[in-house]
Amino acid sequence: MTRLRLSLLLAVFSASLCAQERPNVLLILVDDLNDWVGAMGGHPQARTPNIDRLAAQGMLFTNAHCQAPICGPSRASLLTGLQPFRTGNYAQLDDEDIRRSNDLAASAEFLPDLFERHGYRTFGVGKVFHNGDKAKVFDRYGGNFDKYGPSPARRFHYDPKWFPEKRGGTQTDWGPYPAHDSLTTDHRSADWAVEQLGKVHDRPFFLTVGFYRPHVPWYVPQHWLDHFPEDGIQTPPYDPMDLSDVPDMGRRVSDVPMMPTTEWMVRTGQWKAAVRAYLASMAFMDAQVGRVLDALDRSVHARRTVVVLLSDHGYHLGEKNRFAKQALWERDTRVPLIIRRPGGGGGRCAAPVQLLDVYPTLAALCGLRPGGPLDGHSLLPLLEDPASRWRHPALTTYGPGNIAVSGRGFRLIRYEDGSEEWYDLARDPNEWRNLVGRRGPARRFAALRRHVPKAWAPSSGYVKYPLNDHFEARYGKGGD
């Protein structure tokens, strides 16, 4: 046997031994789940016992924020570890185009590929990337099934085609459909994940499970709606004058002409019904999360698996006269983020963290060396001590030049024309009072402004902007 061949065999054997010692990873991605979950106290009627159980066992980051308030760029950022303002991936894009935007994006190593390179078996199911796994990064992908699930022959309550003043498309609707849980995409994804967790694997695994609900349409079987009697539903706070102190650019950027407004919901008597359907969709999704967690807990993998649960962004359910994401206010950017380590204790952390931080954190927890540049920061110090010093704010971008900077209790929103919004969340959790122009808090927001990027990557030619007049005028529907 030649010396070179012996060296290669020893390297492979050594890597195999190291891989066997590394923990597994179960990453659960939820779509459009805002901060209403029970453990975060966002809505008094939320029923999420399984997510709450995981939060009690791990570290719950109560001030976590996405990198973009829309699915495609948020997931692209999470899975590459790179900021949208550096890659140009600001809006929706196909999975296979994520690394085509510029040279920096081309150098990225997708998170599952990092684990595969270090000897892990990688599995995925459901909505992981925006299109599932068209990037083809998993050793085995269980499928997207029917994507957003089966749909009735005719919508129940809402379709922009029904209204001459609306334009654009959305799946937004709500109602009891289908008849049984087993017919839904998320139930089938949970089935597949449970099957993988019941197997004995010869190497550590990286398993990602993507759930669609509570993404629209808010269709769930009737028995989930029955948990939330409509008459007793509490709607979120709403001030009809809320947007009066928002700069014109803020209103233009966040315009969603295809979506229902709160005014329409009130006028038609549908607000409680829509909130009910969102809460029911959350409860249904939580039950699927519980099935996966239960399968892990009864498996041989239970004591050596890191579990991460997060949402790709938040969602408005009537606040600021909107039922949508696609804006930089906190209800759209703040997300659940839970990390449970083998043998690690539970806790809560109020430091401003980002979904970008998940990539370097998992690499550190599993002893992996990333192969490309990363913009996030490992959360290991906060996992060890949630009160430890943390110098980093959370940054959320929505189109070139538009950014929210989230700190501890204070948020700055800056738009591409230089206009701003300032909020003191301790005194104004609903972001009703824009403090711009008030001398007292100016110093606080000047500190946040230092984190606004000085350079912005051009919008990728692969992203799509079929959103509103502002973005279409600047970029067209297809990007640059």
C-alpha positions, -999 to 999 in steps of 0.1 A, spaced: 0 0 0 14 34 -10 20 61 16 -5 84 -2 -32 58 -1 -25 50 35 -27 87 44 -60 90 26 -75 60 44 -63 73 78 -79 107 70 -112 91 61 -111 69 92 -103 99 114 -131 119 99 -155 90 104 -145 88 141 -150 126 145 -183 125 128 -196 97 151 -188 119 181 -206 149 167 -243 156 176 -271 153 152 -291 184 143 -329 187 139 -338 220 123 -375 229 122 -384 258 100 -419 273 102 -434 296 76 -450 330 85 -451 323 123 -450 356 142 -443 361 179 -478 351 190 -466 317 203 -475 309 239 -439 310 253 -435 345 239 -468 358 252 -477 374 219 -514 365 219 -534 354 249 -553 327 230 -524 311 212 -522 273 217 -487 261 211 -479 235 238 -452 217 219 -433 248 209 -437 260 245 -423 227 258 -393 230 236 -388 266 247 -388 254 284 -361 228 276 -339 251 255 -329 287 251 -357 309 239 -344 341 222 -372 366 228 -357 393 206 -348 374 175 -353 389 140 -352 377 104 -330 392 77 -359 398 53 -396 400 59 -405 377 30 -398 340 25 -372 337 -3 -345 362 8 -350 352 45 -343 316 38 -315 323 13 -298 344 41 -304 317 68 -290 289 46 -260 309 32 -251 328 64 -250 361 43 -268 394 46 -292 403 17 -275 437 15 -243 419 6 -257 393 -18 -284 414 -35 -310 388 -27 -336 412 -14 -368 397 -27 -383 364 -39 -360 341 -60 -357 305 -70 -335 282 -49 -311 275 -78 -305 312 -83 -294 321 -47 -257 318 -55 -259 334 -89 -265 370 -77 -228 381 -72 -194 368 -64 -200 368 -27 -231 347 -30 -212 323 -53 -187 317 -26 -213 307 -1 -216 271 13 -252 261 20 -257 250 56 -267 214 47 -236 212 24 -214 222 54 -227 193 74 -224 169 44 -188 179 39 -180 170 75 -195 135 72 -231 140 81 -261 125 63 -284 153 53 -322 150 51 -349 175 43 -386 176 38 -412 203 32 -405 240 28 -367 245 35 -356 268 8 -384 289 -7 -391 262 -33 -384 233 -10 -351 219 -23 -347 229 -59 -311 238 -49 -307 200 -44 -285 202 -13 -298 172 7 -286 136 4 -323 128 6 -352 151 2 -386 138 13 -406 161 -10 -428 192 -9 -460 171 -14 -488 195 -24 -468 226 -13 -494 248 4 -518 219 6 -551 210 -11 -575 238 -19 -613 240 -22 -629 244 -56 -637 280 -47 -622 303 -21 -642 309 11 -637 346 19 -610 364 -1 -595 366 -36 -581 399 -50 -597 390 -83 -631 396 -67 -623 433 -61 -617 459 -88 -595 480 -66 -571 451 -59 -542 440 -81 -517 412 -78 -521 377 -65 -522 361 -30 -532 328 -15 -548 347 14 -581 330 24 -594 312 55 -618 284 62 -623 247 72 -604 226 47 -595 197 41 -615 172 61 -586 154 78 -551 162 90 -536 133 70 -545 152 38 -524 182 46 -488 188 35 -475 194 70 -489 162 83 -472 143 55 -439 161 62 -441 152 98 -448 116 89 -416 115 68 -396 132 95 -409 107 121 -398 79 99 -363 92 96 -360 97 133 -371 61 139 -341 47 120 -306 39 131 -281 59 110 -245 50 105 -234 86 107 -247 117 125 -275 134 106 -287 169 98 -325 168 94 -345 199 83 -383 198 85 -401 227 69 -438 234 79 -460 256 57 -487 266 82 -495 293 93 -486 306 58 -517 315 39 -542 301 30 -553 295 66 -570 262 57 -571 236 85 -596 209 93 -627 220 112 -617 205 145 -587 229 148 -611 259 143 -633 244 170 -607 251 196 -612 289 190 -648 300 192 -651 330 169 -672 351 193 -644 351 219 -615 358 196 -593 388 206 -581 409 178 -547 426 181 -544 464 189 -552 487 160 -550 525 157 -566 539 125 -542 568 127 -512 546 131 -496 554 98 -500 592 100 -464 597 113 -448 571 90 -428 587 62 -441 585 27 -414 561 17 -423 538 45 -459 536 33 -448 531 -3 -423 503 5 -448 484 27 -477 487 4 -494 453 -4 -521 461 -29 -532 424 -32 -539 419 5 -570 427 26 -569 457 49 -581 459 85 -607 484 74 -621 458 50 -620 431 76 -639 453 101 -664 464 74 -672 428 63 -671 413 98 -642 390 90 -614 402 113 -622 377 141 -626 349 116 -592 356 100 -574 358 134 -592 326 145 -580 308 113 -544 320 119 -545 308 156 -560 275 144 -532 271 118 -507 278 145 -522 251 167 -523 226 138 -486 233 130 -477 230 166 -492 195 168 -470 185 138 -440 199 156 -450 178 186 -452 147 166 -416 152 154 -403 161 189 -420 131 204 -404 109 177 -370 123 186 -375 119 223 -384 82 220 -356 75 195 -320 64 201 -309 99 190 -326 118 218 -296 125 239 -272 136 212 -293 159 190 -294 196 188 -328 210 181 -335 244 166 -369 258 158 -374 291 141 -397 310 117 -386 327 85 -404 360 94 -434 374 112 -469 385 101 -494 413 107 -530 402 115 -546 437 114 -520 459 130 -511 489 108 -542 483 86 -526 452 70 -528 414 68 -493 407 54 -456 405 60 -434 425 36 -426 455 59 -400 464 85 -421 468 116 -415 445 145 -445 422 140 -430 413 106 -394 409 117 -396 394 152 -396 356 151 -395 326 175 -360 312 178 -353 282 202 -321 262 205 -320 231 227 -286 215 232 -280 179 245 -276 183 282 -282 221 280 -306 239 303 -335 261 295 -336 299 297 -346 331 280 -324 356 263 -335 392 254 -304 401 234 -311 412 198 -301 382 177 -306 373 140 -315 342 120 -281 347 104 -266 336 137 -280 301 134 -254 291 108 -223 299 129 -239 286 161 -247 252 146 -211 250 132 -197 258 166 -220 234 184 -210 206 161 -173 214 157 -175 222 120 -153 247 100 -174 268 76 -161 268 41 -173 303 31 -178 338 46 -204 343 73 -221 375 84 -237 362 116 -222 355 151 -222 323 171 -248 324 199 -227 301 221 -219 328 246 -256 335 251 -264 298 253 -240 296 282 -251 329 298 -281 347 283 -270 378 302 -235 379 288 -225 410 269 -237 412 233 -227 441 211 -246 431 179 -280 445 168 -303 426 145 -306 439 109 -336 433 86 -336 446 51 -365 449 26 -352 461 -8 -320 481 -13 -316 509 12 -344 499 35 -335 485 69 -346 479 105 -320 479 132 -333 462 164 -315 467 197 -326 462 233 -359 478 234 -353 504 207 -357 501 169 -346 522 141 -361 519 106 -343 538 78 -356 540 42 -337 544 9 -345 582 8 -330 587 43 -364 590 61 -367 572 94 -389 558 121 -378 555 158 -395 534 184 -391 529 221 -407 495 225 -408 495 263 -432 524 262 -447 518 228 -448 481 220 -472 486 191 -449 511 173 -476 537 172 -455 568 181 -426 576 157 -401 595 178 -382 611 149 -376 648 156 -377 645 194 -345 656 210 -345 633 240 -340 599 223 -319 611 194 -287 599 210 -300 564 214 -311 561 178 -278 577 165 -261 546 181 -283 523 161 -278 543 129 -241 534 130 -251 499 120 -269 509 88 -248 495 60 -227 521 41 -226 499 10 -255 480 -6 -251 453 -32 -271 459 -64 -304 440 -65 -298 406 -81 -310 402 -116 -326 369 -104 -350 383 -78 -386 391 -84 -406 422 -73 -442 418 -83 -452 435 -50 -462 472 -54 -458 503 -75 -426 514 -57 -406 482 -63 -420 476 -98 -411 512 -108 -375 508 -95 -368 472 -105 -396 459 -126 -412 426 -117 -381 406 -124 -353 426 -108 -325 447 -124 
